[in-house]
Amino acid sequence: MKRVYVAEDTLEGIFSAIYDAWKTKRDADGAGIALKGQMERELFCEYTQTEPDRKKAAAVERMIKKHLGMETYKDICYALLSEDEKKADAVLGTMQAARKILNSTKIMEHLACPAVQKVFALSRKVSNEAHCFIEFVRFKEITNGILAARITPKNRILTCIAGHFADRFPNEDFLIYDETHRIFLVHRKGRPWFLLESEETDFEMLKDELETEEKFANLWKIFHTSISIKERENPKLQMSHFPLRYRANVLEFDEK
């Protein structure tokens, strides 16, 4: 009977489930991982709850880095930031497939394996979205000089873009609010960034912009409009470079 390990949708939770599945030494057909609240029970499966465990997660992290390499570890982490309900099972399948090849660090080249193919696709999807938001994030200055931005990504990309903005604004206090997942990226000047999850905090509470900031925002909109040449407008080309779903959080397209 197949044993399915039910894990929390966090890196620590999924890695803990992988540790338990790996410890049983079951093959790809004998073990699986499902995410709490995102699974449909199947017949002839035994379900086991797995609690997050820091030591288990750390052991899996070391194993991946040592035997699969840093690039594969990055692909796995990016894949686990996606919203796909089968992502954890795909990561487990990829690790099991790596045991069967001569050079396990080349596992991501074996795209004929469905699990590897899925991890590769999810990693690329998250990476592409993170790259877009690095370009499209716009900050506004709120109370006490804090820079704030609101984004609505499909995947949990804050950890992917945090390093970029921390390096760019090392001496600024800033925060980025992921409205989709209700998570804050918080950076204090001169300190490391961290994530803050809150079900009660609302970004609307942070919208007490300074009057001067609103003036500068309006000036930027006027400038953006004035440099546009109507005869050279190309909506289709603009759409390919700047999809509609990103525009809600960008000042240039804010009609307020």
N, C-alpha and C positions, 0 to 999 in steps of 0.2 A: 504494500500500500504506500502511495506517495505521501510524504510528510511535508506539509506547508507551514513555514514559519511566518507568523504574523508580526510585523514590525511597525514601529512608528515611522512616519515619513520625515525622518531626519537622517543626516549622515551617520550619526552615532547609533541610531536605532537600526538602520539597515545594515551597517557593518557588524553590529552585534548579532543580527539574524544570520548573516553570512558566516560568522564564526561558528554558530551553533550548527548550521547546515554542513559546514566543512568538517566539523568534528565527527559527524555521523558517517562521513566518507561515502555518502550516497552519490550515485551518478546523476546526470542531468534529468533523467526521467524519474528519479526517486526522491528528489527534493525540490522545493520551490519556495519563493518568498512572496508574500502578499502584504499589502499596506492596509493598516487599520482604516476602516471607513471607506475603502475603495475596492473591496473585493467581493466577488460573487462565489459563494461556496460551490464546490464541485463534488460529484459523487466519487466514492472510493478514495478519499483524501483524508488524512489525519491532520488536524490543525493544532499548532502549538504556539502559544503566546510567547513572544520574546521581549524582554524588557531591555531598554538601553543600558549598556554597561561600558564605561569608559575604557577599562582594561581590554575588553574583548575588541572594541572598536580600534584601539591603538594597535593591537596585535594584527588585525586584518590590514590596517594601513601599512604597517611595516612589511607585511608579506607581499602586498601589491607592489610597493616601491622596490623591494629587493628582487622579486622574481619576474614582474611584468614591466618594470621601469617607470620613470617619472612621467613620461608622456602618456602612457596608458593610465596611470593614476589620475592625471589631469582629465583625460577623456571620461573616466569613470565618475569623477566628482562632478563634472559638468553634466553628465547624463543624469545623475541623481538630483540635480537642481531642476530638472524638468518636471512637468505636471503629468507625465505619462504614468498610468497606474501599473504598467508592467515593467517599469524601469529597474526595480530591484531584482526581479527574476532574470532580466537580461544581463545584469552585472554578474549575478551568480553563474549563469550559463557561460558567460565569457571567461570567467576564472576557471571553470571546469574544463572548458575547451582548451585553455592555455596549458593544461597539464598533459595534453595529448600531442603537443608539437615539440619539435626539437629545441627551438629557440622561443621561449615564452614571451620574450620582449617584443616579438614580431606579431603578437596575437591580433592586433588591430588591422593587420594586413589581410587576415583571413576572413574576408567579407562574405565568403560562401556560407559561413556559419550564421544562422539567423540571429542568435544572441549578440554576436559581434557586430553584425550589420545594424542592429537596433541601437546598441550603445554608441556606435559611430554616428548614426543619424541624429540621435538625441543630443550628443555632445556638440555636433555642428550647429544644431538648431539653437541651443542655448548660447553658444559662442557668437553666432550671428546676431542674436537679439541683444546681447550685451554690447557688442560692437556698435550697433545702431544707437543704443541709449547713451553710450559714451559721447556720441556726436550730438544727440538731440536734447540732452538734459539742460534745462535752463534754471538758474537760481534766481531767487528774489530775496532781497534783504528784509528781514523782519525785525521784531523787537530785539534790542541789545546788540544789533549788528550781526546777528546770526544769518547765514545764508541757508535758504531752504528751497527744496525742489520736490515736486510730486510726480511720480511716474506710475504707469499702470501696465507693467509687463505681464506676459503670459506665464513666464517662468521665474524662478527665484534667482534673479541675476545680481542682487546687491553685492554678494561676495566677489562677483566677477569684475565689477566696476569700482569697487571700493579703493583698491590700490591706485588706480589711475587718478582719482580725484584727491586722494590723500597726498600723492606726490605732487599734484598740480597746485593744491592749496594747503601746504603744510602749516602755514601760519594763520589759518582761518578756522573759525568755528562754523561747521556746516552740518546739515542733515539732509538726507534724501528719504522720502517716505514712499514705500511701495504700497500703494493703495489696494492693489489686488490681494496681497497676502498679509496686509496690516503689519508691516515690519519697518522699522526705522534703521537707517545707517547713520550712525552718530560719530562725528569727528570733532575733538577738541584740539585747538592749536597746540602743536608740539607733542601730542599724545597719539597713541595707536587708536585706530577706529574700532568700533564694535557695533553689533546688531542688537536692537531692542525690539522685542515683540510685545504688543499690547493690544488687547481687545477693546479697551476702554478709550484710549487716546484717539482723537480725531484730528486730521490735518486741518480742519476748519478752525480749530483752536489756535493754530499757528499762523493764521492769515492776517495778523494785525500789522500790516505793512506800514512803514513810515510814509508820510505824505510825499517826501522827496523821492522815494522809490517809485511811487505811482507816476510821478511826473517824468522820471527817467524812462519808465516803461512806455508811457505814451509817446515820448520823443522817439524811442526806438521803433515803435510801430509806424510812426510818420516817416522816419528815415527808410524803413523797409519798403514802404509803399512808394515813396518818391523815387527810389532808384530802379523800380521796376519799369521796364519798357513794354508797353502793351502789345506792340507789334511783334515782339519777340517771345511773348508768352507761349509756353508749350506745356499744357496741363498733363499730357500723357507722359512726357519725359520727367516732369516734376513728380508725378505719381510714382514712377519707377525708382526715383532717388529718395523720395520722402512719402512713404505709404500713409494712408489716411489715419490708421490706428495710432500713429505716433504723434499726430498733430494736436491732440487735445491738451497736451502738456507743454506745448511750445508757444512762447510768447508771441512770435510773429503771426500765428494763426488764431490767437485768442481774440474773439470779437467783442469781449466785454469792454 
